[in-house]
């Protein structure tokens, strides 16, 4: 029986690339999505064409506090196993000081922090049985909140801290690590070429990263790192080594 991975927010961008890579590494894949049904259906069709009955879909709004437990209960009923949880679902939205509303902040915290923790908690028995792993997709800005993204960055910082705490509490049966992307994909709404060029000047490797850089790091942690837990790997072209200011290249 193939190992089974749940990847949240897997319909597009980094999530879709990670789903494809873990599928190539031999995992069966559960593709979680919220609204991107067309992209999710296309991805599951592609993966199943490569290997029959190897991918399936699950829809959920992870800003709903009850959604995390419901997802894992459905996986337990349908598969009764889980080997890898990739908490990739992400809401990247500005919250300029003076405009922050409690409902919006709560939704960002729910998706970017609390939902991954609740998923980890609910999945713990299944993962423990398989001696599985959790990989949280973070952000290099978690420890340096940029202007106008206070709530997003703070939620990611909370998830980074939770990654270390979960690694301790879930050991020895379950490994928990994080991957912190730097400039991998420009935000879909951002088209400022001058700002993009300025950001790349902060990257020692002088280039934008690729989604495969993140997917392969996740694959390494899932498949090739049995003695690594409680670690956060920055995949950023050296940007954190130099220091950074601009936010343009979010994952």
C-alpha atoms as an extended CHARMM CRD file, in Angstrom:
* protein
*
       251  EXT
         1         1  UNK       CA              0.0000000000        0.0000000000        0.0000000000  PROA      1               0.0000000000
         2         2  UNK       CA              1.2850000000        3.4390000000       -0.9560000000  PROA      2               0.0000000000
         3         3  UNK       CA              1.8870000000        6.0660000000        1.7450000000  PROA      3               0.0000000000
         4         4  UNK       CA             -0.8210000000        8.7330000000        1.8620000000  PROA      4               0.0000000000
         5         5  UNK       CA             -0.2650000000       12.5050000000        2.0050000000  PROA      5               0.0000000000
         6         6  UNK       CA             -2.7850000000       15.2630000000        2.6630000000  PROA      6               0.0000000000
         7         7  UNK       CA             -1.7400000000       18.6180000000        1.2040000000  PROA      7               0.0000000000
         8         8  UNK       CA             -3.8830000000       21.5960000000        2.1000000000  PROA      8               0.0000000000
         9         9  UNK       CA             -4.2900000000       24.3700000000       -0.4390000000  PROA      9               0.0000000000
        10        10  UNK       CA             -3.0300000000       22.0210000000       -3.1390000000  PROA      10              0.0000000000
        11        11  UNK       CA             -4.9840000000       23.1540000000       -6.1840000000  PROA      11              0.0000000000
        12        12  UNK       CA             -2.5100000000       25.7990000000       -7.3870000000  PROA      12              0.0000000000
        13        13  UNK       CA              0.9770000000       27.2490000000       -7.0790000000  PROA      13              0.0000000000
        14        14  UNK       CA              3.2520000000       25.7180000000       -4.4290000000  PROA      14              0.0000000000
        15        15  UNK       CA              0.6100000000       23.2830000000       -3.2350000000  PROA      15              0.0000000000
        16        16  UNK       CA              0.0150000000       21.8180000000       -6.6780000000  PROA      16              0.0000000000
        17        17  UNK       CA              3.7410000000       21.5120000000       -7.3380000000  PROA      17              0.0000000000
        18        18  UNK       CA              4.2100000000       19.7710000000       -3.9930000000  PROA      18              0.0000000000
        19        19  UNK       CA              1.3470000000       17.3790000000       -4.7090000000  PROA      19              0.0000000000
        20        20  UNK       CA              2.8800000000       16.4470000000       -8.0530000000  PROA      20              0.0000000000
        21        21  UNK       CA              6.3320000000       15.9590000000       -6.5300000000  PROA      21              0.0000000000
        22        22  UNK       CA              5.1720000000       13.7850000000       -3.6330000000  PROA      22              0.0000000000
        23        23  UNK       CA              3.1320000000       11.7740000000       -6.1180000000  PROA      23              0.0000000000
        24        24  UNK       CA              6.3280000000       11.1840000000       -8.0990000000  PROA      24              0.0000000000
        25        25  UNK       CA              7.9970000000       10.1260000000       -4.8370000000  PROA      25              0.0000000000
        26        26  UNK       CA              5.4020000000        7.3660000000       -4.4590000000  PROA      26              0.0000000000
        27        27  UNK       CA              2.6940000000        8.9270000000       -2.3130000000  PROA      27              0.0000000000
        28        28  UNK       CA             -1.0030000000        8.7140000000       -2.9280000000  PROA      28              0.0000000000
        29        29  UNK       CA             -2.3080000000       12.2620000000       -2.6230000000  PROA      29              0.0000000000
        30        30  UNK       CA             -5.3380000000       13.9300000000       -1.0740000000  PROA      30              0.0000000000
        31        31  UNK       CA             -5.7030000000       17.3500000000       -2.6800000000  PROA      31              0.0000000000
        32        32  UNK       CA             -7.4780000000       19.7880000000       -0.3980000000  PROA      32              0.0000000000
        33        33  UNK       CA             -8.9270000000       22.9560000000       -1.9060000000  PROA      33              0.0000000000
        34        34  UNK       CA            -11.3020000000       25.7110000000       -0.8760000000  PROA      34              0.0000000000
        35        35  UNK       CA            -12.6390000000       27.5240000000       -3.9540000000  PROA      35              0.0000000000
        36        36  UNK       CA            -10.3030000000       26.4400000000       -6.7870000000  PROA      36              0.0000000000
        37        37  UNK       CA            -12.3810000000       23.4670000000       -7.8790000000  PROA      37              0.0000000000
        38        38  UNK       CA            -11.4520000000       23.5960000000      -11.5700000000  PROA      38              0.0000000000
        39        39  UNK       CA             -7.7090000000       23.6180000000      -10.8790000000  PROA      39              0.0000000000
        40        40  UNK       CA             -8.0790000000       20.9000000000       -8.2340000000  PROA      40              0.0000000000
        41        41  UNK       CA            -10.0740000000       18.6610000000      -10.5660000000  PROA      41              0.0000000000
        42        42  UNK       CA             -7.5060000000       19.1370000000      -13.3250000000  PROA      42              0.0000000000
        43        43  UNK       CA             -4.6780000000       18.1920000000      -10.9670000000  PROA      43              0.0000000000
        44        44  UNK       CA             -6.3950000000       15.0790000000       -9.6420000000  PROA      44              0.0000000000
        45        45  UNK       CA             -7.1580000000       13.9760000000      -13.2060000000  PROA      45              0.0000000000
        46        46  UNK       CA             -3.5080000000       14.4690000000      -14.1750000000  PROA      46              0.0000000000
        47        47  UNK       CA             -2.2120000000       12.4880000000      -11.2040000000  PROA      47              0.0000000000
        48        48  UNK       CA             -4.6860000000        9.6620000000      -11.7050000000  PROA      48              0.0000000000
        49        49  UNK       CA             -3.6820000000        9.4510000000      -15.3660000000  PROA      49              0.0000000000
        50        50  UNK       CA             -0.1070000000        8.8460000000      -14.2020000000  PROA      50              0.0000000000
        51        51  UNK       CA             -1.1490000000        6.2320000000      -11.6300000000  PROA      51              0.0000000000
        52        52  UNK       CA             -4.7170000000        5.0140000000      -11.3730000000  PROA      52              0.0000000000
        53        53  UNK       CA             -6.6910000000        5.7370000000       -8.2040000000  PROA      53              0.0000000000
        54        54  UNK       CA             -3.7480000000        7.5560000000       -6.6350000000  PROA      54              0.0000000000
        55        55  UNK       CA             -5.2820000000       10.9840000000       -6.0090000000  PROA      55              0.0000000000
        56        56  UNK       CA             -8.5150000000       12.3080000000       -4.5690000000  PROA      56              0.0000000000
        57        57  UNK       CA            -10.1260000000       15.6300000000       -3.6700000000  PROA      57              0.0000000000
        58        58  UNK       CA            -11.3820000000       17.1140000000       -0.4250000000  PROA      58              0.0000000000
        59        59  UNK       CA            -13.0400000000       20.5330000000       -0.2030000000  PROA      59              0.0000000000
        60        60  UNK       CA            -13.0890000000       22.5850000000        2.9830000000  PROA      60              0.0000000000
        61        61  UNK       CA            -13.0080000000       26.1800000000        4.1800000000  PROA      61              0.0000000000
        62        62  UNK       CA            -10.1860000000       26.1620000000        6.7220000000  PROA      62              0.0000000000
        63        63  UNK       CA            -11.3650000000       29.4410000000        8.2310000000  PROA      63              0.0000000000
        64        64  UNK       CA            -14.1830000000       27.3170000000        9.6980000000  PROA      64              0.0000000000
        65        65  UNK       CA            -12.9490000000       26.0500000000       13.0910000000  PROA      65              0.0000000000
        66        66  UNK       CA            -14.7630000000       22.7340000000       12.6180000000  PROA      66              0.0000000000
        67        67  UNK       CA            -13.2550000000       21.9830000000        9.2020000000  PROA      67              0.0000000000
        68        68  UNK       CA             -9.9250000000       20.5650000000       10.3750000000  PROA      68              0.0000000000
        69        69  UNK       CA            -11.4070000000       17.7730000000       12.4750000000  PROA      69              0.0000000000
        70        70  UNK       CA            -13.9730000000       17.0000000000        9.7650000000  PROA      70              0.0000000000
        71        71  UNK       CA            -11.2030000000       16.5760000000        7.1670000000  PROA      71              0.0000000000
        72        72  UNK       CA             -9.2750000000       14.1040000000        9.2930000000  PROA      72              0.0000000000
        73        73  UNK       CA            -12.4130000000       12.1850000000       10.2590000000  PROA      73              0.0000000000
        74        74  UNK       CA            -13.2170000000       11.7780000000        6.5600000000  PROA      74              0.0000000000
        75        75  UNK       CA             -9.6820000000       10.5530000000        5.8610000000  PROA      75              0.0000000000
        76        76  UNK       CA             -9.9410000000        8.0590000000        8.7030000000  PROA      76              0.0000000000
        77        77  UNK       CA            -13.2730000000        6.7740000000        7.4000000000  PROA      77              0.0000000000
        78        78  UNK       CA            -12.0930000000        6.5020000000        3.7860000000  PROA      78              0.0000000000
        79        79  UNK       CA             -8.4530000000        5.4220000000        4.2230000000  PROA      79              0.0000000000
        80        80  UNK       CA             -7.7870000000        4.6970000000        7.9110000000  PROA      80              0.0000000000
        81        81  UNK       CA             -4.2290000000        5.9360000000        7.4880000000  PROA      81              0.0000000000
        82        82  UNK       CA             -2.1930000000        9.0860000000        6.9320000000  PROA      82              0.0000000000
        83        83  UNK       CA              1.5720000000        9.2180000000        6.4640000000  PROA      83              0.0000000000
        84        84  UNK       CA              2.2390000000       12.8850000000        5.7220000000  PROA      84              0.0000000000
        85        85  UNK       CA              0.4130000000       16.1380000000        6.4130000000  PROA      85              0.0000000000
        86        86  UNK       CA              1.5660000000       19.2180000000        4.5040000000  PROA      86              0.0000000000
        87        87  UNK       CA             -0.0020000000       22.3720000000        5.9320000000  PROA      87              0.0000000000
        88        88  UNK       CA              0.2800000000       24.5880000000        2.8700000000  PROA      88              0.0000000000
        89        89  UNK       CA             -3.0730000000       26.4250000000        2.7840000000  PROA      89              0.0000000000
        90        90  UNK       CA             -2.4030000000       30.1210000000        3.0590000000  PROA      90              0.0000000000
        91        91  UNK       CA             -4.2100000000       33.4660000000        3.1380000000  PROA      91              0.0000000000
        92        92  UNK       CA             -1.8490000000       36.2760000000        2.1700000000  PROA      92              0.0000000000
        93        93  UNK       CA             -3.7610000000       39.5200000000        2.6060000000  PROA      93              0.0000000000
        94        94  UNK       CA             -2.6920000000       43.0020000000        3.7360000000  PROA      94              0.0000000000
        95        95  UNK       CA             -3.9150000000       44.4170000000        7.0460000000  PROA      95              0.0000000000
        96        96  UNK       CA             -2.6220000000       48.0120000000        7.2140000000  PROA      96              0.0000000000
        97        97  UNK       CA             -2.6040000000       49.4290000000       10.7270000000  PROA      97              0.0000000000
        98        98  UNK       CA             -5.7500000000       51.4910000000       11.1720000000  PROA      98              0.0000000000
        99        99  UNK       CA             -7.8420000000       49.1690000000        9.0040000000  PROA      99              0.0000000000
       100       100  UNK       CA             -7.5790000000       45.8990000000       10.9590000000  PROA      100             0.0000000000
       101       101  UNK       CA            -10.9530000000       44.3580000000       11.7670000000  PROA      101             0.0000000000
       102       102  UNK       CA            -11.3450000000       41.5280000000       14.2570000000  PROA      102             0.0000000000
       103       103  UNK       CA            -13.2530000000       39.2580000000       11.8790000000  PROA      103             0.0000000000
       104       104  UNK       CA            -10.5990000000       39.5590000000        9.1590000000  PROA      104             0.0000000000
       105       105  UNK       CA             -7.7430000000       39.0670000000       11.6180000000  PROA      105             0.0000000000
       106       106  UNK       CA             -9.4590000000       36.0160000000       13.0870000000  PROA      106             0.0000000000
       107       107  UNK       CA             -9.9160000000       34.4970000000        9.6210000000  PROA      107             0.0000000000
       108       108  UNK       CA             -6.2300000000       35.0230000000        8.8160000000  PROA      108             0.0000000000
       109       109  UNK       CA             -5.1670000000       33.4780000000       12.1240000000  PROA      109             0.0000000000
       110       110  UNK       CA             -7.5440000000       30.5690000000       11.6680000000  PROA      110             0.0000000000
       111       111  UNK       CA             -6.2120000000       29.6770000000        8.2010000000  PROA      111             0.0000000000
       112       112  UNK       CA             -2.5280000000       30.4730000000        8.7010000000  PROA      112             0.0000000000
       113       113  UNK       CA             -2.0380000000       29.2420000000       12.2730000000  PROA      113             0.0000000000
       114       114  UNK       CA             -4.8840000000       27.5590000000       14.1200000000  PROA      114             0.0000000000
       115       115  UNK       CA             -6.0940000000       25.2960000000       11.3160000000  PROA      115             0.0000000000
       116       116  UNK       CA             -2.6430000000       23.6870000000       10.8310000000  PROA      116             0.0000000000
       117       117  UNK       CA             -2.4040000000       23.0710000000       14.5820000000  PROA      117             0.0000000000
       118       118  UNK       CA             -5.8940000000       21.5620000000       14.7320000000  PROA      118             0.0000000000
       119       119  UNK       CA             -5.1430000000       19.3970000000       11.6930000000  PROA      119             0.0000000000
       120       120  UNK       CA             -1.9560000000       18.1910000000       13.3540000000  PROA      120             0.0000000000
       121       121  UNK       CA             -3.8050000000       17.3940000000       16.5630000000  PROA      121             0.0000000000
       122       122  UNK       CA             -6.6030000000       15.5230000000       14.7870000000  PROA      122             0.0000000000
       123       123  UNK       CA             -4.1750000000       13.6230000000       12.5430000000  PROA      123             0.0000000000
       124       124  UNK       CA             -1.8050000000       12.6830000000       15.3600000000  PROA      124             0.0000000000
       125       125  UNK       CA             -3.2250000000        9.1680000000       15.9780000000  PROA      125             0.0000000000
       126       126  UNK       CA             -3.1230000000        8.2650000000       12.2710000000  PROA      126             0.0000000000
       127       127  UNK       CA              0.3480000000        9.7370000000       11.7860000000  PROA      127             0.0000000000
       128       128  UNK       CA              1.6600000000        8.0770000000       14.9390000000  PROA      128             0.0000000000
       129       129  UNK       CA              0.5200000000        4.6800000000       13.7090000000  PROA      129             0.0000000000
       130       130  UNK       CA              2.4930000000        5.1470000000       10.4710000000  PROA      130             0.0000000000
       131       131  UNK       CA              5.4360000000        6.9660000000       12.1090000000  PROA      131             0.0000000000
       132       132  UNK       CA              4.6210000000        9.7750000000        9.7350000000  PROA      132             0.0000000000
       133       133  UNK       CA              5.4660000000       13.4540000000        9.4630000000  PROA      133             0.0000000000
       134       134  UNK       CA              4.0600000000       16.9620000000        9.3250000000  PROA      134             0.0000000000
       135       135  UNK       CA              5.5410000000       19.7450000000        7.2180000000  PROA      135             0.0000000000
       136       136  UNK       CA              4.3160000000       23.2950000000        7.7740000000  PROA      136             0.0000000000
       137       137  UNK       CA              4.8000000000       25.8290000000        4.9870000000  PROA      137             0.0000000000
       138       138  UNK       CA              5.8690000000       29.0540000000        6.6960000000  PROA      138             0.0000000000
       139       139  UNK       CA              7.3880000000       32.3120000000        5.4150000000  PROA      139             0.0000000000
       140       140  UNK       CA             10.7560000000       33.9840000000        5.8840000000  PROA      140             0.0000000000
       141       141  UNK       CA              8.8480000000       37.0710000000        7.0690000000  PROA      141             0.0000000000
       142       142  UNK       CA              7.5570000000       35.2440000000       10.1440000000  PROA      142             0.0000000000
       143       143  UNK       CA             10.2900000000       36.8120000000       12.2720000000  PROA      143             0.0000000000
       144       144  UNK       CA             10.2360000000       40.2380000000       10.6110000000  PROA      144             0.0000000000
       145       145  UNK       CA              6.6940000000       41.4660000000        9.9210000000  PROA      145             0.0000000000
       146       146  UNK       CA              6.6250000000       43.6990000000        6.8430000000  PROA      146             0.0000000000
       147       147  UNK       CA              4.5640000000       46.8380000000        6.5500000000  PROA      147             0.0000000000
       148       148  UNK       CA              0.8450000000       46.3080000000        5.9820000000  PROA      148             0.0000000000
       149       149  UNK       CA              1.0020000000       42.5450000000        6.6530000000  PROA      149             0.0000000000
       150       150  UNK       CA              1.1230000000       42.4820000000       10.4510000000  PROA      150             0.0000000000
       151       151  UNK       CA             -1.5600000000       39.8300000000       10.9690000000  PROA      151             0.0000000000
       152       152  UNK       CA             -0.3080000000       37.5020000000        8.2300000000  PROA      152             0.0000000000
       153       153  UNK       CA              3.2850000000       37.6000000000        9.4830000000  PROA      153             0.0000000000
       154       154  UNK       CA              2.2610000000       37.2160000000       13.1140000000  PROA      154             0.0000000000
       155       155  UNK       CA              0.1540000000       34.1660000000       12.2730000000  PROA      155             0.0000000000
       156       156  UNK       CA              3.1000000000       32.6280000000       10.4210000000  PROA      156             0.0000000000
       157       157  UNK       CA              5.3420000000       33.3740000000       13.4070000000  PROA      157             0.0000000000
       158       158  UNK       CA              2.8720000000       31.5540000000       15.6330000000  PROA      158             0.0000000000
       159       159  UNK       CA              2.9380000000       28.5680000000       13.2790000000  PROA      159             0.0000000000
       160       160  UNK       CA              6.7350000000       28.5820000000       13.3020000000  PROA      160             0.0000000000
       161       161  UNK       CA              6.6810000000       28.4080000000       17.0920000000  PROA      161             0.0000000000
       162       162  UNK       CA              4.0310000000       25.6920000000       16.9800000000  PROA      162             0.0000000000
       163       163  UNK       CA              6.2370000000       23.6970000000       14.6150000000  PROA      163             0.0000000000
       164       164  UNK       CA              8.8920000000       23.4580000000       17.3130000000  PROA      164             0.0000000000
       165       165  UNK       CA              6.3690000000       22.6820000000       20.0310000000  PROA      165             0.0000000000
       166       166  UNK       CA              4.6260000000       19.9940000000       17.9970000000  PROA      166             0.0000000000
       167       167  UNK       CA              7.9650000000       18.3950000000       17.1410000000  PROA      167             0.0000000000
       168       168  UNK       CA              8.6580000000       17.9880000000       20.8450000000  PROA      168             0.0000000000
       169       169  UNK       CA              5.1890000000       16.8150000000       21.8290000000  PROA      169             0.0000000000
       170       170  UNK       CA              4.7160000000       14.3880000000       18.9360000000  PROA      170             0.0000000000
       171       171  UNK       CA              8.1380000000       12.7550000000       19.2040000000  PROA      171             0.0000000000
       172       172  UNK       CA              9.2870000000       10.0720000000       18.8630000000  PROA      172             0.0000000000
       173       173  UNK       CA              6.6450000000        8.6920000000       16.4990000000  PROA      173             0.0000000000
       174       174  UNK       CA              5.8810000000       11.7910000000       14.3910000000  PROA      174             0.0000000000
       175       175  UNK       CA              8.3960000000       14.2470000000       12.9240000000  PROA      175             0.0000000000
       176       176  UNK       CA              7.3840000000       17.8920000000       12.4980000000  PROA      176             0.0000000000
       177       177  UNK       CA              9.3400000000       20.3880000000       10.4000000000  PROA      177             0.0000000000
       178       178  UNK       CA              8.8000000000       23.6110000000        8.5070000000  PROA      178             0.0000000000
       179       179  UNK       CA              9.7850000000       25.0970000000        5.1630000000  PROA      179             0.0000000000
       180       180  UNK       CA             10.0010000000       28.8920000000        4.8850000000  PROA      180             0.0000000000
       181       181  UNK       CA              9.9000000000       30.1160000000        1.2700000000  PROA      181             0.0000000000
       182       182  UNK       CA             11.4430000000       33.3830000000        0.2000000000  PROA      182             0.0000000000
       183       183  UNK       CA             10.8830000000       34.9200000000       -3.2320000000  PROA      183             0.0000000000
       184       184  UNK       CA              9.4200000000       31.9560000000       -5.1080000000  PROA      184             0.0000000000
       185       185  UNK       CA              6.3270000000       33.2700000000       -6.8810000000  PROA      185             0.0000000000
       186       186  UNK       CA              5.2020000000       36.8670000000       -7.1760000000  PROA      186             0.0000000000
       187       187  UNK       CA              1.7810000000       37.4980000000       -5.6430000000  PROA      187             0.0000000000
       188       188  UNK       CA             -0.7960000000       37.2610000000       -8.4150000000  PROA      188             0.0000000000
       189       189  UNK       CA             -1.9390000000       40.8450000000       -7.7560000000  PROA      189             0.0000000000
       190       190  UNK       CA              1.5640000000       42.3940000000       -7.8170000000  PROA      190             0.0000000000
       191       191  UNK       CA              2.9850000000       43.7270000000      -11.0880000000  PROA      191             0.0000000000
       192       192  UNK       CA              5.5280000000       46.3470000000       -9.9550000000  PROA      192             0.0000000000
       193       193  UNK       CA              8.6050000000       45.4170000000      -11.9890000000  PROA      193             0.0000000000
       194       194  UNK       CA             10.7990000000       47.9870000000      -10.2340000000  PROA      194             0.0000000000
       195       195  UNK       CA              9.8970000000       46.5730000000       -6.8190000000  PROA      195             0.0000000000
       196       196  UNK       CA             10.5010000000       43.0420000000       -8.0530000000  PROA      196             0.0000000000
       197       197  UNK       CA             13.9280000000       44.0220000000       -9.3710000000  PROA      197             0.0000000000
       198       198  UNK       CA             14.7480000000       45.7200000000       -6.0750000000  PROA      198             0.0000000000
       199       199  UNK       CA             13.7950000000       42.6100000000       -4.1330000000  PROA      199             0.0000000000
       200       200  UNK       CA             16.0120000000       40.3760000000       -6.2530000000  PROA      200             0.0000000000
       201       201  UNK       CA             18.9460000000       42.6330000000       -5.3990000000  PROA      201             0.0000000000
       202       202  UNK       CA             18.5020000000       41.4230000000       -1.8080000000  PROA      202             0.0000000000
       203       203  UNK       CA             18.8750000000       37.7730000000       -2.8540000000  PROA      203             0.0000000000
       204       204  UNK       CA             22.5120000000       36.5960000000       -2.9420000000  PROA      204             0.0000000000
       205       205  UNK       CA             21.6970000000       34.0410000000       -5.6420000000  PROA      205             0.0000000000
       206       206  UNK       CA             20.1980000000       36.9150000000       -7.7110000000  PROA      206             0.0000000000
       207       207  UNK       CA             17.2390000000       34.9450000000       -9.0020000000  PROA      207             0.0000000000
       208       208  UNK       CA             13.6680000000       34.0670000000       -8.1910000000  PROA      208             0.0000000000
       209       209  UNK       CA             13.2090000000       30.6070000000       -6.7330000000  PROA      209             0.0000000000
       210       210  UNK       CA             10.9670000000       28.0100000000       -8.3460000000  PROA      210             0.0000000000
       211       211  UNK       CA              8.0230000000       26.0920000000       -6.8630000000  PROA      211             0.0000000000
       212       212  UNK       CA             10.0490000000       22.9210000000       -7.3810000000  PROA      212             0.0000000000
       213       213  UNK       CA             12.6190000000       24.2570000000       -4.8910000000  PROA      213             0.0000000000
       214       214  UNK       CA              9.9360000000       24.1600000000       -2.2000000000  PROA      214             0.0000000000
       215       215  UNK       CA              8.4140000000       20.8820000000       -3.3700000000  PROA      215             0.0000000000
       216       216  UNK       CA             11.7710000000       19.1030000000       -3.3450000000  PROA      216             0.0000000000
       217       217  UNK       CA             12.5650000000       20.3930000000        0.1400000000  PROA      217             0.0000000000
       218       218  UNK       CA              9.2190000000       19.0910000000        1.3540000000  PROA      218             0.0000000000
       219       219  UNK       CA              9.9410000000       15.8060000000       -0.4090000000  PROA      219             0.0000000000
       220       220  UNK       CA             13.3080000000       15.5920000000        1.3320000000  PROA      220             0.0000000000
       221       221  UNK       CA             11.7590000000       16.1630000000        4.7550000000  PROA      221             0.0000000000
       222       222  UNK       CA              8.9980000000       13.6560000000        4.0540000000  PROA      222             0.0000000000
       223       223  UNK       CA             11.1190000000       10.8860000000        2.5500000000  PROA      223             0.0000000000
       224       224  UNK       CA             14.8150000000       11.3220000000        3.2730000000  PROA      224             0.0000000000
       225       225  UNK       CA             15.1440000000       12.8830000000        6.7200000000  PROA      225             0.0000000000
       226       226  UNK       CA             14.2660000000       10.2960000000        9.3970000000  PROA      226             0.0000000000
       227       227  UNK       CA             16.5010000000       12.0030000000       11.9880000000  PROA      227             0.0000000000
       228       228  UNK       CA             15.3140000000       15.5640000000       11.3940000000  PROA      228             0.0000000000
       229       229  UNK       CA             12.5170000000       17.0860000000       13.4540000000  PROA      229             0.0000000000
       230       230  UNK       CA             11.8310000000       20.5180000000       14.8970000000  PROA      230             0.0000000000
       231       231  UNK       CA             13.6860000000       22.2870000000       12.0810000000  PROA      231             0.0000000000
       232       232  UNK       CA             12.6570000000       25.1360000000        9.7910000000  PROA      232             0.0000000000
       233       233  UNK       CA             14.4680000000       25.3100000000        6.4670000000  PROA      233             0.0000000000
       234       234  UNK       CA             14.5260000000       28.6710000000        4.6870000000  PROA      234             0.0000000000
       235       235  UNK       CA             14.4520000000       28.2690000000        0.9120000000  PROA      235             0.0000000000
       236       236  UNK       CA             15.2230000000       31.8230000000       -0.1160000000  PROA      236             0.0000000000
       237       237  UNK       CA             18.3980000000       32.0680000000       -2.1840000000  PROA      237             0.0000000000
       238       238  UNK       CA             20.3210000000       33.2890000000        0.8580000000  PROA      238             0.0000000000
       239       239  UNK       CA             18.0320000000       36.2230000000        1.5400000000  PROA      239             0.0000000000
       240       240  UNK       CA             17.7590000000       35.6760000000        5.2920000000  PROA      240             0.0000000000
       241       241  UNK       CA             21.5490000000       35.4810000000        5.5180000000  PROA      241             0.0000000000
       242       242  UNK       CA             21.8200000000       38.9880000000        4.0830000000  PROA      242             0.0000000000
       243       243  UNK       CA             18.7110000000       40.4900000000        5.6540000000  PROA      243             0.0000000000
       244       244  UNK       CA             15.5830000000       41.6000000000        3.8940000000  PROA      244             0.0000000000
       245       245  UNK       CA             13.0010000000       44.3750000000        3.8120000000  PROA      245             0.0000000000
       246       246  UNK       CA             10.6220000000       44.1040000000        0.8850000000  PROA      246             0.0000000000
       247       247  UNK       CA              7.6560000000       41.7580000000        0.7560000000  PROA      247             0.0000000000
       248       248  UNK       CA              7.0360000000       41.6360000000       -2.9840000000  PROA      248             0.0000000000
       249       249  UNK       CA              8.0490000000       38.0260000000       -3.5320000000  PROA      249             0.0000000000
       250       250  UNK       CA              5.7050000000       36.1620000000       -1.2140000000  PROA      250             0.0000000000
       251       251  UNK       CA              5.2600000000       32.4400000000       -1.7630000000  PROA      251             0.0000000000
